[in-house]
Structures are given as C-alpha cells and as structure tokens.
Amino acid sequence: MYACPNCGGNLKFDIPSQQLACEYCHTQADPYSFEDKDEKNFANKDFEVTVFSCPQCGGEIVSTDNSAAEFCTFCGASTILHSRLRNEKRPNYIIPFKKTKEDCKKEYSALMKKAIFAPDALKDPKYIDGFRGIYMPYWAFYVEQQGDFQLSGSRTRRRGDYIITDHYNLKGDIDAYYKGLSYDASSSFDDNISEKLAPFDVKGMKAFTPAFLSGFYADTADVDSEEYRVEAENFATEESAKIIRSNPEFAGMAISGSLGASALGTHTKEVDSTMFPVWFMSYRNAGRVAYATVNGQTGKVVTDLPVDTRKYLWGSLILAVPLFILLNLFFTLMPSTLLIITTVLAGIALAIYFSELGAIKKKEKLEKKKDIGLITAIAALILGIGITILQPVSDLFYYGGALVSLVGIFVTIKDIMYYYNIMTTRRLPQFDRTGGDDRA
C-alpha cells in the first residue's frame, strides 16, 4: 500500500489524472515518486506483491494492496481468496488504464442492449458493477528485417496474333521494423480473447513502477516468450510480403520467388515484458463460465455471449406468427408444397446441428447428453421424404408430416442453442498448465 504524504491514507491510481490519489484528502502524487532513488534503472528488479490464489480453480492474481479479495475473476467463485506475500519480477513497461470503470460499464451496456437473447443476468446492473481492473502480462516483440531480396516477375501482353511474355528480375532491399507485436503471457487468459482485444497502442507504454498497480490487480506471467517468437516473426514476414507484392510497380505482373523469413532477414531484435490494462468480469452458470472483457486503453469490448434458450424460442415464435399470417394472406400453399418446405427446413436445422458439434469437438470434449433433437430431426426428415415419394391421396399425411417436421425443427433448434452455449462459454479453469492457452 502507498501512504498519502498528507494524511496517511491509502493512495490509489486515479485514471482521469493518471496520478496516485488519496481516497480521503484527495492529495495527488506522481507514481514514480515512490521509487527508491537508487532504482532509477529498475529493469529486471523484483517488487513485493500480495498474491491471491483461488482455492477452487488455482488461479492467481497479484496486487500491491493487501485488502482481502472475495471473488475469483477467472472462475466466478464467491470465496475469500488465499493471500500471501511474494516477490515478483517487474516487467519493463506498462500501459496504465485510460478507461475508467464507468467508461467500461457504459461500453459493455451499449453492447448488451443489442444482445436481445442474452441471459438477463448479463444485463443486471449489480453484475455489471462486478468489472475488475486487471493488468494482463504480455510479451512485446520488436522484429527487424534487413537485407536484399530477389524475385522473378512476368507480364503477358498480346500483339496481333502473338502473345508476348516479358520476364523480369526484381531486386530490392528491405529495412523494416515492427514495434511491439504483443502476445499475452498468461495461461489463464484465453488467447482468443486477448487477440480480439488487440490492438493496444504501444506508444502509450510507460516505464513500469508498482504504483500503477495500486487499486488494481495483475495476472501472473507464466508463459515463456519463446512460445510466441516464431509467430511474431511469421506475422512480420507475411505483412512485409504483402506490402512488397502490392507495390504499384508490380501491377499486372505475376510474381514468383521466396519472401520467407530468411529471404527478408526477419529476426527478433528485442523482447519486452509488459502489462496491458483489461477490465475483466466472469459469469458463472453451473459448470461453465463466460468472460466479459474491455480493453482498458481503447474501450473495445470482447465478451462471451451465451443465449437464453427460452428467450430465443419465444422470440422466434412471436416473429413466426405474424409472418405466417402475412404469407397466408398472399400465398396459398398446397399440402405437398408445405411438407417439402418444412422437410427442407428440418434438413437445414440438422446441418447446423452437425456443424455445431464439429466445432465443439475441435474446442473441447463433448458433454454427455441425450441427442433428442438429432433423433427427432432425422425422423422428421425421413418421414417428409417418404411421404413426398409415396404421394398419398389424403392431405392428412402431408399435414401430419409437416407437423412432425416442425416439431423436429423446434427440438433441434433447442439442442443447437445448448451446444451454442457450450461454444460461447468454457469449462471452469484449472490452472495446472505450463504453456500458453492455445498451446497447453
């Protein structure tokens, strides 16, 4: 904790002023004024923090404050977190929070107004007030490209009855520098979320001092920078290759030749450990958890959006009734045509169903569940096709088949929503991994 020089109260980082501010007398202080005089060059030094560990999922966050944390941000558990003191290696740089909690809540609420089928709990003001400011650890790569490259080019033109192809040897040199290609250094922070929250403006980075953490939490860095080195260099290589190939001088020209990392001399010049600001909140429902995050520098919102199945089905029904009445006023459907339409819709629902299952299999293990929707949809599809082929005389067969198809569609959509919610949430985290989230 940082004591106010005026009244001894607790100083916390104030986002609007970018200064430390006293909660009681409102005295402000420069965050760097609390650094020891002999620590002007404080790279690679340690600093003391309070480590809060969740007894349920093992997730860890750190803070310069020692007040009790009563809610695990990562798994959503409402419990007193275990705390202990520990020395942490200080990062090189930090981007202080620019967006206040009120800014964060405003941006998130604006998004949720458009999410009409989201669970009510995600829109509850008490829930939204649960956003916590967390500094996420990142590796910032500085990638350099220098050297000569050579390509082959050809341009074809027609002259009378002849097709003429001109061949070119294209030579050039490159001198490029990519500053601050950032990758999260926490196994507890989903890589998909961190990528969508980007970009952070690295021009806003400041030399790290623990005072910036006062009043906030920070996640611990447990992913080595080597996990991302190749990825950062490949990104720089691909970007430079695109720029070279899009050169106006090469317009209409077929270009061949290597523009790989070795050809462009791509190499990592430097890697910095950094902390970037994120407003973070978790929504826990049974054995699943959804995350809502807001970029603490830009205000960009990235959130998991599960769907309330009841809302979706009622909304679909409310929309279907006027559409049915409107279509009935202008069109007259023969029973056989009605059956064909419902059978096709049942087939589409079945295709979406299998698509969702395929996506989930790539993401995680499927949870056991009786696939009533699958059985109903297949039965409806077979029945509809069978009636269409046999062409019975009585219209009752067609109406009955159409009704069964509609029931199949309804049950299948319900199951699709179930699997969709698996895709938009995640299993409760267990932080026993040693690699990055996507590479564990």
C-alpha positions as CSV (number, residue, x, y, z in Angstrom):
1,M,0.0,0.0,0.0
2,Y,1.1,3.6,-0.7
3,A,0.5,6.1,2.1
4,C,-0.6,9.6,1.5
5,P,2.2,12.1,2.5
6,N,-0.5,14.5,3.7
7,C,-2.9,12.3,5.8
8,G,-1.5,8.8,5.7
9,G,-4.5,7.4,3.8
10,N,-4.3,4.8,1.0
11,L,-3.2,6.2,-2.3
12,K,-4.6,4.5,-5.4
13,F,-4.0,5.1,-9.1
14,D,-6.6,7.6,-10.4
15,I,-7.3,7.0,-14.1
16,P,-8.5,10.5,-15.2
17,S,-5.5,12.3,-13.7
18,Q,-3.0,9.4,-14.3
19,Q,-1.7,10.1,-10.8
20,L,-1.9,8.4,-7.4
21,A,-4.8,10.0,-5.4
22,C,-5.7,9.8,-1.8
23,E,-9.2,8.4,-1.1
24,Y,-9.6,10.8,1.9
25,C,-7.9,14.2,1.3
26,H,-7.6,13.9,-2.5
27,T,-3.9,14.6,-2.5
28,Q,-2.2,13.6,-5.7
29,A,1.3,12.2,-6.2
30,D,3.4,11.1,-9.1
31,P,3.5,7.3,-9.4
32,Y,7.3,7.4,-9.9
33,S,7.9,9.5,-6.7
34,F,7.7,6.3,-4.6
35,E,10.6,4.6,-6.4
36,D,13.9,4.4,-4.4
37,K,16.5,6.9,-5.5
38,D,18.9,4.0,-6.3
39,E,16.4,2.3,-8.5
40,K,16.2,4.8,-11.4
41,N,17.3,1.9,-13.7
42,F,14.8,-0.6,-12.3
43,A,14.7,-3.1,-15.2
44,N,14.8,-6.7,-14.1
45,K,14.3,-5.9,-10.4
46,D,11.7,-7.5,-8.1
47,F,8.9,-5.9,-6.2
48,E,6.7,-7.2,-3.4
49,V,3.1,-8.0,-4.0
50,T,0.2,-9.8,-2.3
51,V,-0.7,-13.0,-4.2
52,F,-4.3,-14.0,-4.1
53,S,-5.0,-17.7,-5.0
54,C,-8.4,-19.2,-5.7
55,P,-9.0,-22.4,-3.7
56,Q,-11.4,-23.7,-6.3
57,C,-9.5,-23.2,-9.6
58,G,-6.0,-22.3,-8.5
59,G,-6.0,-19.0,-10.5
60,E,-3.6,-16.3,-9.2
61,I,-3.8,-12.6,-9.3
62,V,-1.4,-10.1,-7.6
63,S,-1.8,-6.7,-6.1
64,T,0.2,-4.1,-4.3
65,D,-2.7,-3.8,-1.9
66,N,-3.3,-6.3,0.9
67,S,-7.1,-6.0,1.3
68,A,-8.9,-9.3,1.0
69,A,-10.2,-10.4,-2.4
70,E,-13.6,-12.1,-2.1
71,F,-14.3,-13.1,-5.7
72,C,-12.3,-15.1,-8.2
73,T,-12.3,-13.3,-11.5
74,F,-11.4,-16.4,-13.5
75,C,-13.9,-19.0,-12.3
76,G,-16.5,-16.7,-10.8
77,A,-16.3,-18.3,-7.3
78,S,-17.5,-16.2,-4.4
79,T,-15.0,-17.1,-1.8
80,I,-12.2,-15.5,0.2
81,L,-9.0,-16.0,-1.8
82,H,-5.9,-17.2,0.0
83,S,-3.3,-14.5,0.2
84,R,0.5,-14.4,0.7
85,L,3.4,-12.1,0.1
86,R,5.7,-12.9,-2.8
87,N,8.4,-11.1,-4.8
88,E,7.6,-10.7,-8.5
89,K,9.9,-9.8,-11.3
90,R,8.9,-6.4,-12.5
91,P,8.0,-6.0,-16.2
92,N,9.8,-3.5,-18.3
93,Y,6.8,-1.4,-19.3
94,I,3.1,-0.9,-18.5
95,I,0.2,0.8,-20.3
96,P,-1.8,2.5,-17.5
97,F,-5.6,2.3,-17.5
98,K,-7.1,5.0,-19.7
99,K,-10.8,3.9,-19.5
100,T,-12.5,4.3,-16.1
101,K,-14.8,1.7,-14.6
102,E,-17.8,3.9,-15.6
103,D,-16.4,4.1,-19.2
104,C,-16.1,0.3,-19.1
105,K,-19.7,-0.3,-17.9
106,K,-21.0,2.2,-20.5
107,E,-19.3,0.4,-23.4
108,Y,-20.4,-3.0,-22.2
109,S,-24.0,-1.9,-21.5
110,A,-24.2,-0.4,-25.0
111,L,-23.2,-3.8,-26.5
112,M,-25.7,-5.7,-24.3
113,K,-28.6,-3.6,-25.5
114,K,-28.1,-5.2,-28.9
115,A,-27.9,-8.7,-27.4
116,I,-31.6,-9.2,-27.0
117,F,-31.3,-13.0,-26.4
118,A,-28.6,-12.8,-23.8
119,P,-29.4,-14.0,-20.3
120,D,-30.8,-11.3,-18.0
121,A,-28.0,-11.9,-15.5
122,L,-25.5,-10.4,-18.0
123,K,-27.5,-7.2,-18.1
124,D,-28.1,-6.9,-14.4
125,P,-26.5,-3.6,-13.1
126,K,-25.3,-5.5,-10.0
127,Y,-23.5,-8.0,-12.2
128,I,-22.1,-5.2,-14.5
129,D,-20.7,-3.5,-11.4
130,G,-18.5,-6.5,-10.9
131,F,-15.9,-5.5,-13.5
132,R,-12.4,-5.5,-12.1
133,G,-9.4,-3.8,-13.4
134,I,-6.6,-6.3,-14.1
135,Y,-3.3,-5.8,-15.7
136,M,-2.6,-8.7,-18.1
137,P,1.0,-9.7,-18.8
138,Y,2.1,-9.5,-22.4
139,W,5.3,-10.1,-24.3
140,A,6.1,-7.2,-26.7
141,F,8.3,-8.3,-29.7
142,Y,10.4,-5.9,-31.7
143,V,11.0,-7.6,-35.1
144,E,13.6,-6.3,-37.6
145,Q,14.0,-7.0,-41.3
146,Q,17.1,-6.0,-43.2
147,G,18.7,-7.3,-46.3
148,D,18.4,-7.8,-50.1
149,F,15.7,-9.9,-51.8
150,Q,15.2,-11.2,-55.3
151,L,12.0,-12.2,-57.2
152,S,11.0,-13.2,-60.6
153,G,8.2,-11.4,-62.4
154,S,6.4,-11.8,-65.7
155,R,3.9,-9.7,-67.6
156,T,1.9,-11.1,-70.6
157,R,0.6,-8.9,-73.5
158,R,-1.0,-9.6,-76.9
159,R,0.3,-8.1,-80.1
160,G,-1.7,-9.1,-83.2
161,D,-1.6,-12.9,-83.4
162,Y,1.2,-13.2,-80.9
163,I,1.2,-13.5,-77.1
164,I,4.3,-11.9,-75.7
165,T,5.6,-12.6,-72.2
166,D,8.2,-10.3,-70.7
167,H,10.3,-11.7,-67.8
168,Y,11.9,-9.5,-65.1
169,N,14.4,-10.0,-62.4
170,L,13.2,-8.0,-59.4
171,K,15.7,-6.9,-56.9
172,G,15.3,-4.8,-53.8
173,D,16.4,-4.3,-50.2
174,I,14.2,-4.1,-47.1
175,D,14.7,-2.1,-43.9
176,A,11.6,-2.7,-41.8
177,Y,10.9,-2.6,-38.1
178,Y,7.8,-3.9,-36.3
179,K,7.5,-2.4,-32.8
180,G,5.5,-4.0,-30.0
181,L,3.9,-7.1,-31.6
182,S,2.1,-8.3,-28.4
183,Y,1.1,-11.7,-27.2
184,D,-0.3,-12.5,-23.8
185,A,2.0,-14.2,-21.3
186,S,-0.8,-15.7,-19.1
187,S,-2.0,-19.3,-19.4
188,S,-5.2,-18.3,-17.6
189,F,-6.1,-15.6,-20.2
190,D,-7.7,-17.1,-23.3
191,D,-5.6,-16.4,-26.3
192,N,-8.8,-15.9,-28.4
193,I,-9.9,-13.1,-26.1
194,S,-6.5,-11.4,-26.0
195,E,-6.3,-11.4,-29.8
196,K,-9.7,-9.9,-30.2
197,L,-9.0,-7.2,-27.5
198,A,-6.0,-6.0,-29.6
199,P,-4.6,-3.8,-30.6
200,F,-3.0,-1.9,-27.7
201,D,-1.2,1.3,-28.7
202,V,2.4,0.6,-27.5
203,K,3.1,4.3,-27.9
204,G,1.2,4.6,-24.6
205,M,3.7,2.4,-22.7
206,K,5.5,3.8,-19.7
207,A,8.4,2.5,-17.6
208,F,6.9,0.2,-15.0
209,T,6.5,1.1,-11.4
210,P,4.4,-0.8,-8.9
211,A,2.5,2.3,-8.0
212,F,0.4,1.9,-11.2
213,L,-1.0,-1.3,-9.7
214,S,-2.4,0.4,-6.6
215,G,-6.1,-0.2,-6.6
216,F,-5.9,-2.8,-9.4
217,Y,-5.0,-6.5,-9.8
218,A,-2.5,-8.1,-12.1
219,D,-2.3,-11.6,-13.6
220,T,0.9,-13.5,-13.3
221,A,3.1,-14.2,-16.3
222,D,3.7,-18.0,-16.7
223,V,4.2,-18.4,-20.5
224,D,7.7,-18.0,-21.8
225,S,8.3,-15.6,-24.6
226,E,9.8,-18.3,-26.8
227,E,6.2,-19.7,-27.2
228,Y,5.5,-16.7,-29.5
229,R,8.8,-15.8,-31.1
230,V,8.1,-17.8,-34.3
231,E,4.6,-16.5,-34.5
232,A,5.7,-12.9,-34.2
233,E,8.4,-13.3,-36.9
234,N,5.9,-15.1,-39.2
235,F,3.5,-12.2,-38.8
236,A,6.1,-9.6,-39.7
237,T,7.2,-11.7,-42.7
238,E,3.7,-12.1,-44.0
239,E,2.9,-8.4,-43.6
240,S,6.1,-7.3,-45.4
241,A,5.5,-9.8,-48.2
242,K,2.0,-8.4,-48.7
243,I,3.4,-4.8,-48.9
244,I,6.1,-5.8,-51.4
245,R,3.7,-7.8,-53.7
246,S,1.2,-4.9,-53.6
247,N,3.9,-2.4,-54.9
248,P,2.2,-0.3,-57.7
249,E,5.2,-1.0,-60.0
250,F,4.3,-4.7,-59.9
251,A,0.6,-4.1,-61.0
252,G,-0.5,-6.7,-63.5
253,M,2.7,-8.8,-63.0
254,A,2.8,-12.4,-62.0
255,I,5.5,-12.6,-59.2
256,S,7.3,-15.7,-58.1
257,G,10.0,-16.3,-55.7
258,S,10.6,-16.6,-51.9
259,L,9.6,-13.9,-49.5
260,G,10.1,-16.0,-46.4
261,A,11.7,-15.1,-43.1
262,S,15.2,-16.0,-44.3
263,A,14.8,-14.1,-47.6
264,L,13.7,-10.9,-45.8
265,G,16.2,-11.3,-42.9
266,T,13.4,-11.4,-40.3
267,H,14.7,-11.7,-36.8
268,T,13.6,-10.7,-33.3
269,K,15.7,-7.8,-32.1
270,E,14.3,-7.4,-28.6
271,V,11.5,-8.7,-26.3
272,D,10.0,-6.6,-23.5
273,S,7.8,-7.9,-20.7
274,T,4.8,-5.6,-20.4
275,M,1.4,-5.2,-18.6
276,F,-1.7,-4.1,-20.5
277,P,-5.0,-2.9,-18.9
278,V,-8.1,-5.0,-19.1
279,W,-11.5,-4.7,-17.4
280,F,-12.5,-8.2,-16.6
281,M,-15.7,-9.9,-15.4
282,S,-16.8,-13.6,-15.3
283,Y,-20.3,-15.1,-15.4
284,R,-20.7,-18.5,-13.9
285,N,-23.5,-20.9,-14.7
286,A,-23.3,-24.4,-13.2
287,G,-20.1,-25.9,-14.7
288,R,-19.5,-23.3,-17.3
289,V,-18.1,-19.8,-17.2
290,A,-18.3,-16.8,-19.6
291,Y,-16.0,-13.9,-19.7
292,A,-16.6,-10.2,-20.4
293,T,-13.6,-8.1,-21.1
294,V,-13.0,-4.4,-22.0
295,N,-9.7,-3.0,-23.3
296,G,-8.7,-0.6,-20.6
297,Q,-6.9,1.6,-23.1
298,T,-9.3,1.8,-26.1
299,G,-12.7,0.7,-24.6
300,K,-13.0,-2.2,-27.1
301,V,-15.4,-4.9,-25.7
302,V,-14.9,-8.6,-26.2
303,T,-17.4,-10.9,-24.5
304,D,-18.7,-14.4,-24.5
305,L,-22.4,-14.2,-25.3
306,P,-24.4,-17.2,-24.3
307,V,-28.1,-17.3,-25.4
308,D,-31.1,-17.7,-23.2
309,T,-32.9,-20.6,-24.9
310,R,-36.4,-19.6,-23.6
311,K,-35.9,-16.0,-24.9
312,Y,-34.8,-17.3,-28.3
313,L,-37.6,-19.8,-28.7
314,W,-40.3,-17.3,-27.6
315,G,-38.8,-14.6,-29.8
316,S,-38.8,-17.0,-32.8
317,L,-42.4,-17.9,-32.1
318,I,-43.5,-14.2,-31.8
319,L,-41.8,-13.5,-35.1
320,A,-43.2,-16.6,-36.8
321,V,-46.9,-15.9,-36.1
322,P,-47.2,-12.6,-38.0
323,L,-45.0,-13.9,-40.8
324,F,-47.3,-16.9,-41.1
325,I,-50.4,-14.7,-41.2
326,L,-48.8,-12.4,-43.7
327,L,-47.8,-15.2,-46.0
328,N,-51.2,-16.8,-45.7
329,L,-52.8,-13.6,-47.0
330,F,-50.9,-13.6,-50.2
331,F,-49.9,-17.2,-50.9
332,T,-51.8,-20.5,-50.9
333,L,-49.6,-23.4,-50.1
334,M,-50.6,-26.9,-51.3
335,P,-50.1,-29.6,-48.6
336,S,-47.4,-31.2,-50.6
337,T,-45.5,-27.9,-51.0
338,L,-45.9,-27.2,-47.3
339,L,-44.4,-30.6,-46.5
340,I,-41.4,-30.0,-48.9
341,I,-40.7,-26.6,-47.2
342,T,-40.8,-28.0,-43.7
343,T,-38.7,-31.0,-44.7
344,V,-36.0,-28.7,-46.2
345,L,-36.0,-26.6,-43.1
346,A,-35.6,-29.7,-41.0
347,G,-32.6,-30.7,-43.2
348,I,-31.1,-27.2,-42.7
349,A,-31.5,-27.5,-38.9
350,L,-29.8,-30.9,-39.0
351,A,-26.9,-29.5,-41.0
352,I,-26.4,-26.6,-38.5
353,Y,-26.7,-29.2,-35.6
354,F,-23.8,-31.2,-37.0
355,S,-21.8,-28.1,-37.7
356,E,-22.0,-27.0,-34.1
357,L,-21.0,-30.5,-32.9
358,G,-18.0,-30.4,-35.2
359,A,-16.9,-27.0,-33.9
360,I,-17.2,-28.2,-30.3
361,K,-15.2,-31.3,-30.9
362,K,-12.3,-29.1,-32.1
363,K,-12.6,-26.9,-29.0
364,E,-13.1,-29.4,-26.2
365,K,-14.6,-32.8,-25.1
366,L,-18.4,-33.0,-25.6
367,E,-20.5,-33.2,-22.5
368,K,-22.8,-36.3,-22.4
369,K,-26.4,-35.5,-23.4
370,K,-29.2,-37.4,-25.0
371,D,-29.5,-36.1,-28.5
372,I,-33.3,-35.9,-28.7
373,G,-33.0,-33.1,-31.3
374,L,-30.9,-35.3,-33.6
375,I,-33.3,-38.3,-33.4
376,T,-36.3,-36.0,-33.9
377,A,-34.8,-34.2,-36.9
378,I,-33.7,-37.4,-38.6
379,A,-37.1,-38.9,-38.1
380,A,-38.8,-35.8,-39.4
381,L,-36.5,-35.8,-42.4
382,I,-37.1,-39.4,-43.3
383,L,-40.9,-39.1,-42.8
384,G,-41.1,-36.0,-45.0
385,I,-39.0,-37.6,-47.8
386,G,-41.1,-40.8,-47.5
387,I,-44.4,-39.1,-47.8
388,T,-43.2,-37.0,-50.7
389,I,-42.1,-40.1,-52.6
390,L,-45.2,-42.2,-51.8
391,Q,-47.6,-39.3,-52.6
392,P,-50.6,-40.5,-50.6
393,V,-54.1,-39.3,-51.6
394,S,-55.2,-37.9,-48.2
395,D,-53.9,-34.4,-47.3
396,L,-53.8,-35.5,-43.7
397,F,-50.5,-37.3,-44.4
398,Y,-48.9,-34.1,-45.7
399,Y,-50.1,-32.0,-42.8
400,G,-49.1,-34.7,-40.3
401,G,-45.6,-34.9,-41.9
402,A,-45.3,-31.1,-41.9
403,L,-46.3,-31.0,-38.2
404,V,-43.7,-33.7,-37.3
405,S,-41.0,-31.7,-39.3
406,L,-41.9,-28.5,-37.3
407,V,-41.6,-30.4,-34.0
408,G,-38.3,-31.8,-35.2
409,I,-37.1,-28.3,-36.1
410,F,-38.2,-26.9,-32.7
411,V,-36.4,-29.6,-30.7
412,T,-33.3,-29.4,-32.9
413,I,-33.0,-25.6,-32.5
414,K,-33.3,-26.1,-28.8
415,D,-30.4,-28.5,-28.9
416,I,-28.4,-26.2,-31.2
417,M,-28.8,-23.5,-28.6
418,Y,-27.5,-25.9,-25.9
419,Y,-24.4,-26.6,-28.0
420,Y,-24.0,-23.0,-29.0
421,N,-23.8,-22.1,-25.3
422,I,-21.1,-24.6,-24.9
423,M,-19.2,-22.8,-27.7
424,T,-19.6,-19.4,-26.2
425,T,-18.7,-20.5,-22.7
426,R,-15.8,-22.5,-21.3
427,R,-15.2,-25.2,-18.7
428,L,-14.2,-23.9,-15.2
429,P,-10.5,-23.2,-15.4
430,Q,-7.9,-25.4,-13.8
431,F,-4.6,-23.6,-13.8
432,D,-2.2,-26.6,-13.8
433,R,-0.8,-25.9,-17.3
434,T,2.7,-24.9,-18.2
435,G,2.2,-23.4,-21.7
436,G,0.0,-20.8,-23.4
437,D,-3.7,-21.2,-23.5
438,D,-3.7,-22.4,-27.1
439,R,-0.6,-24.4,-26.7
440,A,-1.1,-26.2,-23.5
